Amino acid sequence: MDIIRVKQILSSSADVKVMYNGSSIWIDELHEDQELVTCHLRGPLEERTQVAVSDLIEVK
């Protein structure tokens, strides 16, 4: 994924499915200067982590 698509997802009201390392995640925040996002797993666990934008996969 790229930074432009992350910005589109963050500004969208649609439920866009994004995967990281085989798990479905929510993107919480974009750190554009570092090309990272803060995200958490979908579901009850809300442990947040930072991952590279390039490691995210949008499921269409």
GUMI-572707 format. One record per residue (C-alpha): residue number from 1; residue in one letter; chain; x, y, z. Coordinates in pm, 1 decimal. Example, Ala and Ser with C-alpha at 12.3 -4.5 7.8 and 13.67 -1.06 7.14 Angstrom:
<pts>
(pt 1 A A (1230.0 -450.0 780.0))
(pt 2 S A (1367.0 -106.0 714.0))
</pts>
This chain:
<pts>
(pt 1 M A (0.0 0.0 0.0))
(pt 2 D A (112.1 359.9 -38.4))
(pt 3 I A (68.4 680.5 162.6))
(pt 4 I A (-192.1 824.0 -75.7))
(pt 5 R A (-417.9 520.0 -29.3))
(pt 6 V A (-376.4 530.3 350.0))
(pt 7 K A (-490.4 896.3 344.5))
(pt 8 Q A (-792.6 798.3 133.0))
(pt 9 I A (-884.6 518.2 373.6))
(pt 10 L A (-849.6 742.8 678.8))
(pt 11 S A (-1074.8 1009.0 524.6))
(pt 12 S A (-1335.2 759.5 400.5))
(pt 13 S A (-1650.7 660.9 586.1))
(pt 14 A A (-1639.2 319.5 415.6))
(pt 15 D A (-1523.2 8.6 601.4))
(pt 16 V A (-1206.3 -75.1 407.6))
(pt 17 K A (-1051.9 -410.4 495.5))
(pt 18 V A (-676.1 -382.2 547.3))
(pt 19 M A (-446.7 -670.9 636.9))
(pt 20 Y A (-111.0 -671.3 810.0))
(pt 21 N A (86.0 -991.4 854.6))
(pt 22 G A (-223.8 -1203.5 790.9))
(pt 23 S A (-446.8 -1015.1 1038.0))
(pt 24 S A (-725.9 -767.2 973.9))
(pt 25 I A (-639.2 -425.7 1121.2))
(pt 26 W A (-776.0 -74.8 1170.1))
(pt 27 I A (-550.8 216.1 1074.6))
(pt 28 D A (-556.8 475.7 1353.6))
(pt 29 E A (-301.9 730.5 1238.9))
(pt 30 L A (-57.6 799.4 956.1))
(pt 31 H A (299.0 912.7 1029.4))
(pt 32 E A (374.8 1033.1 678.6))
(pt 33 D A (731.1 1153.4 743.8))
(pt 34 Q A (831.2 804.8 863.5))
(pt 35 E A (603.7 612.1 621.7))
(pt 36 L A (444.7 435.0 921.0))
(pt 37 V A (92.7 388.7 1051.2))
(pt 38 T A (-33.3 329.6 1402.6))
(pt 39 C A (-287.2 48.0 1387.2))
(pt 40 H A (-465.1 -214.9 1595.5))
(pt 41 L A (-627.9 -551.4 1530.2))
(pt 42 R A (-998.6 -556.7 1455.9))
(pt 43 G A (-1181.7 -699.9 1753.9))
(pt 44 P A (-1168.0 -667.7 2130.1))
(pt 45 L A (-790.7 -632.4 2165.2))
(pt 46 E A (-680.6 -278.0 2104.6))
(pt 47 E A (-305.0 -302.8 2147.0))
(pt 48 R A (-163.7 -46.1 1909.6))
(pt 49 T A (154.9 -86.2 1710.6))
(pt 50 Q A (340.3 99.5 1437.7))
(pt 51 V A (402.1 -71.5 1105.8))
(pt 52 A A (536.7 29.4 764.8))
(pt 53 V A (282.3 153.2 512.1))
(pt 54 S A (441.0 -76.2 252.5))
(pt 55 D A (354.8 -381.4 467.5))
(pt 56 L A (-21.2 -313.9 452.4))
(pt 57 I A (-246.5 -495.1 204.5))
(pt 58 E A (-593.8 -376.7 105.8))
(pt 59 V A (-844.4 -657.8 54.6))
(pt 60 K A (-1081.9 -579.1 -231.2))
</pts>
